[in-house]
Amino acid sequence: MEVAVDGPRAEVSWPGAPRVTYVAGAGFPGMLVAREGAAWSDADERRWRLEALVHVWRAHGRPWPWPERAAATPRVTGVPDARAVADEVVRAVERLLDVGLSHVGRDDLEELRGAGVVARLGRRPAVQRLVTSAVGRLEALADRRDAVDETDCLLALAELWAYVQAEPPPDAGTPDERPTDLARVVPLGARWWVAASGARGVTVHLWDADAGRVRSVTTGRPPGADPTFRRSWDLPLVWGRSVEALCRGPFALRGATERADTGLRAGEGPAVEPLGALDADELRDVAARTATTPPRVEAGFGRTPAAVRVVMVREAGAIGLDEVAQELTWTLVAADGAETVVRVDAADEAACDTLLGVAAGSRRVVAVAVERDLASRRDEAVGLFVDRPGEGLDVVVPTLTPAYDHRAWSTPWTRLRARVRSLRGRAGAHAREVVVPTPVEEVCDTLLDTVVALAATGRRHLTPHQASALARAARTADDLGATTLAATVGLVAHEPDSARLLRAGFIASRGRALARAVAAAPDPGPRAREASA
């Protein structure tokens, strides 16, 4: 075998084979095979390219990692079954970790995109959604966007990998979606969001009066898709209706589609039947029910279910600026005297103006719906219920409802708005309050740091510091009685292949989420603790 290097080109030749040329930056698909009058198929050409790589690796003392068995080929005709979909996804995800997330380019994502197509053909919408989410993050990472890092991508891939590994066949479990009717639904608010990948969308939060729980419906678009889908209060975004129409008051929902995570699917199918105006008495019942809802369900698959609760407001406190976190804050005193601080990102000019408009207005705030982020312990207002004398309540959504006319504001509110605008022009780094992690969180963080480092680089050996940190984490997990977590740490320390890294990333992220959910659970009080004991 001979290798001739000429600038960015390397020609590989060996007896009985055509000459193969590698061009720097072109990758495997860009390798050129000299046909020299011979006729062969594309499969033969790929074979010559692969053989050239094997010869070069062997010449430099590196063994070629041949698979132990041939990969299963999905059926060309018909609908791929759950196992075929899972095999496609697992193979694509593990190959990305073999490359190294820091080295992944857009071309490396073709196999994962293909797995998403197989999931759609196999009628696995939940898998397809997870694939789309992971691809969006990886594209942002490949484009070197600051909002996405290797940790985000690893967690998305680990979640996808774990889902298809644990997912039962369609005929052995609950279907991803099923039709349902909701007799009475109370709007709690909504939130316009932009993901780190550039995807955008809106999530509407609803209270299912019969089931006694919060339901959410989310719709969105991938980065750069559908320019007509934009942030709007009165354009039809969900079920063919605007957010403003859905927030007018309670309604019945006929022909809706419920997902396995109890969320609702967006679309134009269900019929919305208005049921009158919203009153404060119904909100009090919702507030009492949501105050006792445990946050443990926050560790599911897909988009994290929002921990939404309603707080009845006795007194609206002061509007302030958290210049460290770069957020507009509003302290609201609940009926029981507890304070709730709702926050709006100062970079969101429209949301800040809407919140300031409500605070500067003369109408009383009766209640607020807040969405709790367990990771940052941050409450974001998704719905403000303001009194409309003699006509019920209006729902104001900070991220969507148009702001009141600034010209009607008094001088103090105008000055505060100017401070917000000044704050918006500064650096965009947010500093959060430091919260001491629990021992379980420390173990999960240590494991996740190591897994991210290995997945980002593609290497499969630990540094002395990483090995020492994992040994301490394993001892701590064993002392805590967390056998699954301790065993996972041991597997990564022993042989960190792609499958084990994905499994460890999933377990670490879920363990951390559960630990935070337990820490955020409301204290039942001494009487309840004595009764349970």
SVG drawing of the C-alpha trace seen along z (x, -y; Angstrom):
<svg xmlns="http://www.w3.org/2000/svg" viewBox="-72 -62 76 73">
<polyline fill="none" stroke="black" stroke-width="0.4" points="0.0,0.0 1.3,-3.5 0.2,-6.9 1.2,-10.0 0.4,-13.4 0.1,-16.4 -1.1,-19.5 -4.7,-18.9 -4.9,-15.6 -3.7,-12.2 -3.7,-9.3 -4.0,-5.8 -3.1,-2.8 -2.6,0.9 -2.3,3.9 -5.5,5.0 -7.5,1.9 -8.2,-1.5 -6.5,-4.7 -8.5,-6.4 -8.0,-10.1 -8.9,-11.8 -9.5,-15.6 -9.1,-17.4 -12.4,-18.6 -14.5,-16.5 -14.9,-13.6 -15.8,-10.0 -18.5,-11.0 -15.9,-13.3 -13.3,-10.5 -12.6,-10.0 -12.2,-6.6 -10.3,-6.4 -12.6,-4.4 -10.1,-4.0 -12.8,-2.7 -14.2,-0.1 -17.9,-0.1 -19.1,0.6 -22.0,-0.3 -22.1,-2.9 -21.8,-0.1 -18.5,0.9 -17.2,-2.6 -18.1,-2.9 -16.3,0.4 -13.1,-0.9 -13.3,-4.1 -13.8,-2.0 -10.9,0.3 -8.6,-2.6 -9.4,-3.9 -8.7,-0.5 -5.3,-0.3 -4.3,-3.7 -5.4,-3.0 -3.4,0.3 -0.3,-1.4 -0.3,-3.7 -0.9,-1.0 -4.6,-1.7 -7.0,1.2 -10.2,0.6 -13.3,1.0 -15.3,3.5 -18.8,4.2 -19.4,7.6 -22.4,8.2 -24.1,6.7 -26.6,4.0 -30.2,4.9 -31.7,3.4 -35.2,1.9 -38.0,3.1 -38.2,1.2 -41.9,1.8 -44.6,1.5 -44.5,-0.3 -41.3,0.1 -42.0,1.8 -41.0,0.3 -37.8,2.4 -36.7,1.2 -37.3,-2.4 -35.4,-1.9 -32.4,-0.3 -32.2,-3.2 -32.3,-5.7 -29.8,-3.9 -27.3,-3.4 -27.5,-7.1 -27.2,-8.4 -24.3,-6.2 -22.4,-7.1 -22.6,-10.8 -20.9,-10.1 -18.2,-8.1 -17.5,-11.2 -17.5,-13.5 -20.1,-16.2 -17.6,-19.0 -16.6,-17.7 -20.0,-17.1 -21.0,-19.1 -24.3,-19.4 -23.4,-16.6 -22.9,-14.2 -26.6,-14.6 -28.0,-13.0 -28.3,-9.6 -30.2,-11.0 -32.5,-12.9 -33.0,-9.6 -33.9,-8.0 -36.6,-10.7 -38.0,-9.8 -38.2,-6.1 -39.9,-7.1 -42.5,-9.0 -43.0,-6.1 -43.3,-3.8 -46.0,-6.1 -44.0,-6.9 -44.7,-10.6 -43.1,-10.8 -39.8,-9.4 -40.0,-11.8 -40.5,-14.8 -37.5,-13.8 -35.4,-13.4 -36.4,-16.8 -35.5,-18.4 -32.1,-16.7 -31.3,-17.6 -32.2,-21.3 -29.8,-21.4 -27.0,-19.6 -27.4,-22.0 -27.1,-25.0 -23.9,-23.4 -22.5,-22.7 -23.1,-26.4 -21.3,-27.4 -24.2,-29.3 -23.5,-30.4 -26.9,-29.4 -26.2,-25.7 -23.4,-23.6 -22.4,-19.9 -24.4,-19.3 -27.6,-20.4 -27.0,-18.1 -25.9,-15.1 -29.0,-15.3 -31.2,-15.5 -29.5,-12.5 -29.6,-10.5 -33.3,-11.2 -33.9,-10.0 -31.7,-6.9 -33.4,-6.0 -36.9,-6.4 -36.5,-4.1 -34.7,-1.5 -37.5,-1.5 -40.4,-2.0 -42.7,1.1 -44.1,2.2 -47.3,0.3 -49.5,3.4 -48.2,4.0 -48.6,0.5 -50.6,-2.6 -50.7,-4.5 -48.9,-7.8 -52.1,-9.7 -55.8,-9.1 -59.0,-11.2 -60.6,-12.9 -63.3,-15.4 -62.9,-17.9 -66.2,-19.2 -64.7,-22.3 -61.3,-23.9 -60.1,-27.1 -57.4,-29.1 -54.5,-29.8 -52.2,-31.7 -49.6,-31.1 -45.9,-31.7 -44.2,-32.5 -40.8,-30.8 -37.7,-30.6 -35.5,-27.6 -31.7,-27.5 -31.8,-25.8 -33.8,-28.7 -37.1,-26.9 -40.0,-29.1 -43.5,-28.4 -46.2,-29.0 -47.4,-26.9 -50.9,-27.4 -51.7,-26.2 -55.2,-25.0 -57.0,-23.7 -59.0,-20.5 -61.8,-20.9 -63.0,-17.3 -59.6,-15.7 -58.3,-18.3 -55.0,-18.9 -53.1,-21.3 -52.9,-20.4 -50.7,-22.1 -50.7,-22.4 -47.6,-23.4 -47.1,-24.3 -44.0,-25.6 -41.8,-25.7 -38.2,-24.6 -35.6,-27.3 -36.2,-29.3 -39.5,-27.5 -42.9,-29.1 -42.3,-32.9 -46.1,-33.4 -45.8,-31.7 -44.8,-34.6 -45.4,-36.0 -49.0,-37.3 -51.9,-37.8 -54.6,-37.6 -53.3,-35.4 -54.6,-31.8 -51.8,-29.7 -53.5,-26.8 -56.4,-24.8 -57.1,-27.4 -57.7,-30.0 -55.7,-32.8 -54.3,-32.8 -56.6,-35.8 -59.7,-33.8 -58.6,-30.9 -58.0,-33.2 -61.4,-34.9 -62.9,-32.4 -63.7,-28.7 -64.6,-26.5 -65.4,-22.9 -63.1,-21.0 -64.6,-18.4 -62.5,-16.0 -59.1,-16.9 -56.1,-14.5 -54.4,-13.6 -50.8,-12.6 -49.3,-10.0 -47.8,-12.7 -51.4,-14.1 -50.6,-17.0 -52.8,-18.0 -51.8,-18.0 -52.1,-21.2 -53.9,-21.3 -57.2,-22.5 -59.3,-19.4 -61.0,-20.0 -64.1,-22.2 -63.9,-25.0 -67.3,-25.9 -67.2,-29.0 -68.8,-28.5 -69.1,-32.1 -66.8,-34.4 -64.2,-33.5 -64.8,-34.4 -62.7,-34.6 -64.5,-31.8 -63.4,-29.2 -59.8,-30.5 -59.8,-30.0 -60.5,-26.4 -57.8,-26.1 -55.3,-27.8 -56.1,-25.4 -55.7,-22.4 -52.5,-23.5 -50.9,-24.5 -50.8,-20.9 -49.7,-19.3 -46.4,-17.5 -43.7,-18.5 -42.3,-14.9 -43.8,-14.4 -41.2,-16.8 -38.8,-14.0 -40.7,-12.6 -39.7,-12.3 -39.8,-15.1 -40.5,-18.7 -40.5,-19.0 -44.1,-19.4 -44.5,-22.8 -45.1,-23.1 -47.9,-25.7 -49.9,-27.0 -52.4,-29.7 -51.8,-32.2 -54.6,-34.4 -53.3,-37.9 -54.2,-40.0 -51.8,-42.8 -49.6,-43.8 -46.2,-44.8 -43.4,-46.8 -42.0,-46.5 -38.2,-46.2 -35.2,-45.4 -32.8,-42.6 -29.7,-44.0 -27.6,-40.9 -30.1,-38.5 -31.2,-41.2 -34.9,-40.6 -37.9,-42.7 -39.5,-41.5 -42.9,-42.0 -43.6,-41.0 -47.2,-39.7 -48.6,-39.0 -50.9,-35.9 -54.1,-35.6 -52.2,-33.6 -49.5,-36.3 -46.8,-34.5 -44.9,-36.4 -44.4,-35.3 -41.8,-37.1 -42.6,-36.8 -39.9,-37.6 -39.6,-38.7 -36.4,-38.7 -35.3,-42.3 -34.3,-41.4 -37.9,-40.8 -39.1,-44.3 -42.7,-43.4 -43.2,-41.3 -41.6,-44.0 -43.9,-46.6 -47.0,-44.4 -46.1,-43.7 -45.4,-47.4 -48.6,-48.3 -50.6,-46.0 -48.8,-47.4 -49.3,-51.0 -53.0,-50.5 -55.9,-51.0 -57.4,-47.5 -56.8,-45.1 -54.8,-42.0 -56.9,-39.1 -54.6,-36.2 -51.5,-35.2 -50.6,-31.9 -46.9,-31.2 -44.7,-28.6 -42.0,-27.2 -38.6,-26.3 -37.1,-23.7 -33.6,-24.1 -33.3,-27.8 -36.1,-28.0 -37.5,-30.8 -41.2,-31.8 -42.4,-33.2 -45.8,-34.8 -47.7,-33.1 -51.1,-34.7 -52.3,-37.7 -56.0,-37.8 -57.1,-41.4 -60.6,-42.5 -63.0,-43.8 -65.8,-45.3 -69.2,-43.7 -67.8,-41.5 -65.5,-39.0 -61.8,-38.7 -59.3,-39.3 -56.3,-37.2 -53.1,-39.1 -50.2,-37.1 -47.0,-39.0 -45.2,-37.4 -48.1,-37.9 -50.7,-40.5 -50.0,-43.9 -48.8,-46.5 -50.9,-49.5 -50.2,-52.9 -47.0,-54.2 -48.2,-57.8 -50.8,-57.2 -48.1,-56.2 -47.1,-58.4 -43.6,-59.7 -42.3,-57.0 -43.4,-54.2 -41.8,-56.0 -38.5,-56.2 -38.7,-52.6 -39.3,-51.6 -36.2,-53.7 -34.2,-51.7 -35.4,-48.5 -34.3,-49.6 -30.9,-50.6 -30.5,-47.3 -31.4,-45.5 -28.5,-47.2 -25.9,-45.6 -24.3,-42.2 -26.6,-39.3 -25.1,-37.0 -27.6,-36.0 -26.3,-35.3 -28.6,-33.2 -28.7,-32.8 -26.3,-30.0 -28.2,-27.1 -26.3,-24.5 -26.9,-21.1 -28.0,-18.0 -25.6,-15.0 -27.6,-13.3 -27.3,-16.3 -23.5,-16.4 -23.1,-12.8 -25.3,-13.4 -23.3,-16.6 -20.0,-14.8 -21.2,-11.9 -22.7,-14.3 -19.5,-16.4 -17.4,-13.4 -19.9,-12.0 -20.1,-15.4 -16.3,-15.6 -16.0,-12.1 -19.0,-12.6 -17.7,-16.0 -14.2,-14.8 -15.0,-11.2 -12.2,-9.8 -12.9,-6.7 -10.4,-6.9 -10.6,-8.8 -8.0,-11.3 -6.7,-10.7 -8.8,-13.6 -12.0,-12.2 -11.3,-8.7 -10.8,-10.1 -14.0,-12.2 -16.0,-9.2 -14.6,-7.0 -15.7,-9.6 -19.1,-9.9 -19.5,-6.1 -18.8,-6.0 -21.2,-8.8 -24.0,-7.1 -23.4,-3.9 -23.6,-5.6 -26.9,-7.2 -28.3,-3.8 -28.7,-5.0 -27.7,-1.6 -28.7,-2.4 -26.7,-5.6 -23.7,-3.9 -23.8,-1.1 -24.0,-3.6 -21.0,-5.5 -19.1,-2.2 -19.9,-1.3 -18.6,-4.7 -15.4,-4.4 -14.8,-0.8 -15.6,-1.1 -17.2,-4.3 -18.5,-3.2 -21.2,-5.2 -24.1,-3.2 -22.9,-3.5 -22.3,-7.3 -25.9,-7.8 -27.3,-5.6 -25.3,-7.5 -26.3,-10.9 -29.9,-10.0 -29.8,-8.6 -27.7,-11.6 -30.1,-14.1 -33.2,-12.3 -31.7,-11.8 -30.8,-15.5 -34.4,-16.5 -35.9,-14.2 -33.7,-15.5 -34.6,-19.1 -38.3,-18.2 -38.1,-16.7 -36.3,-19.7 -38.9,-22.0 -41.9,-20.0 -44.0,-22.0 -43.3,-21.3 -46.4,-19.3 -45.8,-20.8 -45.2,-19.1 -48.7,-17.7 -48.7,-16.0 -45.2,-14.5 -46.3,-13.2 -49.4,-11.6 -47.4,-9.9 -44.9,-8.6"/>
</svg>
